Amino acid sequence: MKPVNTAVKMPPGDADVPAPLVWTFDGAFERCLADAEDTLRRAIVLVGDVARVALQVELSLPALQQRVRQGDAVQPAWGRFLDHIERYGLPSAPRVRHLRGGGPLLTLVIAYRN
């Protein structure tokens, strides 16, 4: 897990909306999902209120395709990941964005309000 520094300019008047927390994960698909779940759990503790959290998962399609060729299975790992994060009580399901470019397999973006 490697934190990424994002330079996000917030519009004036949105001082209560901090820059999102961003982590990237690379490696076996199931391991990335387990690490992302652990990171999400820790971020919720840091933020202190799950009602203020919005979650986005970015998946690199070329990296995922490479993992599948190497024998990683998308299911049941993805289903377990969704089941596990559902119990955290997020206000909505994570948004999944599929990236056509290379890069890390999975990027976890957590936006929150103060």
Contacts in CASP RR format, 6 or more apart in sequence:
PFRMAT RR
TARGET T0000
AUTHOR 0000-0000-0000
METHOD contacts of the structure
MODEL  1
MKPVNTAVKMPPGDADVPAPLVWTFDGAFERCLADAEDTLRRAIVLVGDV
ARVALQVELSLPALQQRVRQGDAVQPAWGRFLDHIERYGLPSAPRVRHLR
GGGPLLTLVIAYRN
1 23 0 8 1.000
1 24 0 8 1.000
1 25 0 8 1.000
1 35 0 8 1.000
1 39 0 8 1.000
2 23 0 8 1.000
2 24 0 8 1.000
3 21 0 8 1.000
3 22 0 8 1.000
3 23 0 8 1.000
4 22 0 8 1.000
4 23 0 8 1.000
4 24 0 8 1.000
4 107 0 8 1.000
6 19 0 8 1.000
6 20 0 8 1.000
6 22 0 8 1.000
8 19 0 8 1.000
8 20 0 8 1.000
10 17 0 8 1.000
10 19 0 8 1.000
16 113 0 8 1.000
16 114 0 8 1.000
17 111 0 8 1.000
17 113 0 8 1.000
17 114 0 8 1.000
18 112 0 8 1.000
18 114 0 8 1.000
20 109 0 8 1.000
20 110 0 8 1.000
20 111 0 8 1.000
20 112 0 8 1.000
21 43 0 8 1.000
21 109 0 8 1.000
21 110 0 8 1.000
21 111 0 8 1.000
21 112 0 8 1.000
22 107 0 8 1.000
22 108 0 8 1.000
22 109 0 8 1.000
22 110 0 8 1.000
23 36 0 8 1.000
23 39 0 8 1.000
23 107 0 8 1.000
23 108 0 8 1.000
24 104 0 8 1.000
24 106 0 8 1.000
24 107 0 8 1.000
24 108 0 8 1.000
25 31 0 8 1.000
25 32 0 8 1.000
25 35 0 8 1.000
25 36 0 8 1.000
25 104 0 8 1.000
25 105 0 8 1.000
25 106 0 8 1.000
25 107 0 8 1.000
25 108 0 8 1.000
26 32 0 8 1.000
26 63 0 8 1.000
26 103 0 8 1.000
26 104 0 8 1.000
26 105 0 8 1.000
26 106 0 8 1.000
27 67 0 8 1.000
27 105 0 8 1.000
28 67 0 8 1.000
28 72 0 8 1.000
29 64 0 8 1.000
29 67 0 8 1.000
29 68 0 8 1.000
29 72 0 8 1.000
29 73 0 8 1.000
29 74 0 8 1.000
29 77 0 8 1.000
29 105 0 8 1.000
30 72 0 8 1.000
30 73 0 8 1.000
30 77 0 8 1.000
32 105 0 8 1.000
32 106 0 8 1.000
33 77 0 8 1.000
33 78 0 8 1.000
33 80 0 8 1.000
33 81 0 8 1.000
33 106 0 8 1.000
34 81 0 8 1.000
36 57 0 8 1.000
36 81 0 8 1.000
36 106 0 8 1.000
36 108 0 8 1.000
37 81 0 8 1.000
37 84 0 8 1.000
37 85 0 8 1.000
39 108 0 8 1.000
40 55 0 8 1.000
40 85 0 8 1.000
40 88 0 8 1.000
40 108 0 8 1.000
40 110 0 8 1.000
41 88 0 8 1.000
43 53 0 8 1.000
43 110 0 8 1.000
43 112 0 8 1.000
44 50 0 8 1.000
44 53 0 8 1.000
44 88 0 8 1.000
47 53 0 8 1.000
47 110 0 8 1.000
47 112 0 8 1.000
50 88 0 8 1.000
50 89 0 8 1.000
50 90 0 8 1.000
50 91 0 8 1.000
51 91 0 8 1.000
52 112 0 8 1.000
52 113 0 8 1.000
52 114 0 8 1.000
53 90 0 8 1.000
53 91 0 8 1.000
53 110 0 8 1.000
53 111 0 8 1.000
53 112 0 8 1.000
54 91 0 8 1.000
54 92 0 8 1.000
54 95 0 8 1.000
54 110 0 8 1.000
54 111 0 8 1.000
54 112 0 8 1.000
55 85 0 8 1.000
55 90 0 8 1.000
55 94 0 8 1.000
55 95 0 8 1.000
55 108 0 8 1.000
55 109 0 8 1.000
55 110 0 8 1.000
55 111 0 8 1.000
56 94 0 8 1.000
56 95 0 8 1.000
56 96 0 8 1.000
56 97 0 8 1.000
56 108 0 8 1.000
56 109 0 8 1.000
56 110 0 8 1.000
56 111 0 8 1.000
57 94 0 8 1.000
57 95 0 8 1.000
57 96 0 8 1.000
57 97 0 8 1.000
57 106 0 8 1.000
57 107 0 8 1.000
57 108 0 8 1.000
57 109 0 8 1.000
58 96 0 8 1.000
58 97 0 8 1.000
58 98 0 8 1.000
58 99 0 8 1.000
58 106 0 8 1.000
58 107 0 8 1.000
58 109 0 8 1.000
59 96 0 8 1.000
59 97 0 8 1.000
59 98 0 8 1.000
59 99 0 8 1.000
59 105 0 8 1.000
59 106 0 8 1.000
60 99 0 8 1.000
60 101 0 8 1.000
60 102 0 8 1.000
60 103 0 8 1.000
60 104 0 8 1.000
60 105 0 8 1.000
60 106 0 8 1.000
61 98 0 8 1.000
61 99 0 8 1.000
61 100 0 8 1.000
61 101 0 8 1.000
62 100 0 8 1.000
62 101 0 8 1.000
62 102 0 8 1.000
62 103 0 8 1.000
63 102 0 8 1.000
63 103 0 8 1.000
63 104 0 8 1.000
63 105 0 8 1.000
64 74 0 8 1.000
64 105 0 8 1.000
67 105 0 8 1.000
68 74 0 8 1.000
82 93 0 8 1.000
82 94 0 8 1.000
85 94 0 8 1.000
END
